[in-house]
């Protein structure tokens, strides 16, 4: 009889140890100390996309000066408002964001829009794109913008 009780005791200790290890794993994962392979790949891809978008100069608010801009100040302000509406709530409204991107005709327009966003909303267009989009979406937007004149 005592042999069975001892065995049950060790089984209970084993189950408790497994449960404790699982709880510790979940806590460490929630604070970012443990990452899955997919999470590490996502971070690496995001960093590469961010590096690519940081290399272009047409996001600088002064880039447009001396170049052809297809928007008026009022038009840029309206576009800035549309962009802000696309990104201001939880998650990004991709259709609104796509509509804003579609209205840009030149790289100078990107710069002019960024100046309007900074003046009216206090944040940078490029930084907000980096914050709101995953790596594939960010690279897609960058590709679209690089194709502008």
N, C-alpha and C positions, 0 to 999 in steps of 0.2 A: 504494500500500500504506500509506504513512504517513497518508494521509487517513482510511482506515478505522480505523487504530489511534487516531488523535486523536478520531474520532467515538466509538469504544468507551470511551475515557477519559472523555469528557464525559457519556456515558450512565451510566457507573459513578459519577461524581461526583454526577450528578442523583439517582440512586437512593439513594446514601448520604445526600444532603441531605434527601430526603423521609423516609428512615428516621429521621434525627436529629430532624427536626421532629416526627414522630409520637411518638417517645420523650419529647421535651420536653413535648408536649401531654399525654401520659398522666401524666407526673409532676406537672405543674401541676394536672391534673384530680384526681389522687389526693389532693393536699394542699388541695383546695378553692379554688384560685385561678381555676379555670375551671369554670363550671357551664353545663349545658345549659338550654334554655328550660324543659323539664319539671322540672328540679331547682329552678330559680328559682321556678317556679309553686308547687311543693310547699312550698318555704320560706315563700313569701308566704301560702299557705293555712294553713300550720301556725301562723305568727305571728298571723294573724287569729283562728284558733280559740283559741289561747293567750290572746289579749287578751280574747276573750269569756268564757272560763272564769275569768279573773282578776277580772272585774268582779263576780261573784256573791259574796255574803258568807256563804252557808250552809256553806262549807267551813271557816270559822274554827272552831277547837276550842271557843270560848266561845259560839258562836251558839246552841246548844241550850239553854243555861241559861235557865230560865223558860218554856220552850216544851215542847210535848208530844213526848216521845220514846217510840217503841214498842218499844225494845230495852232489855233489862237490861244491866248491866255485863258479865255473863258472855256474854250474847248478842252484844254489841258486840265483845267479845274474840274470840269464835268467828268472827264475820264478818270481823274484822281478819285472823285467821289464814287464812281462805278467800281473802281478797283477796291476802294475801302469797303464798299458794301459786299464785295466778293469774298473778302478775307476777315471781316470784323467779328463774325460770330464763330462759334465752335465749328471747326472744319472749314474747308474752302468750297465755295460754290464754283465748281469747275466751269460751268456754262457761262457764268458772269465773267470769270477770269479769261476764258477764251474769247469772249466778246470784246474785252478790253484789248487783248493782244492783237485781235484782228483789226482794230482801228489804228494801230500803229503802222505808219508807212515807211518811216526812215529810222535809222539808229539815232538821229538827232531828236526824233519824237520821243524815244525812250528816255533820253536825258531830260528833255523838257517835261515829260510826265513825272519823272523822278523829282524834279525841282518842285512841281506842283504838289506832289504827295508830301514832300518834306514840309513845304510851307503851310499846307492845310491840315495835315494829320500828324506831323512830327516824327515820321519814321521813313526809312529808306526803302524804295521799291525793291531793289535787289535783295536786301536783308529779309524783307517780308516774304519774297518768293522762296528764299532758302528755308525760312521757318515753316512755311505752309505746304511745300511740295515735297514729295518723296524724290528719290534720285532720278527715276525714269521720267517723272513729270517735269522735274527741273531741267533735265537735259533736253527734253522735247521743247520746252519754252525757250531755252537758250538757242537751240537750233533754229526755231522760228525767228527769233530776234536777230540772229546772225545773218539770216537770209535777207534782211531788210537792206535797203540802199544806204 
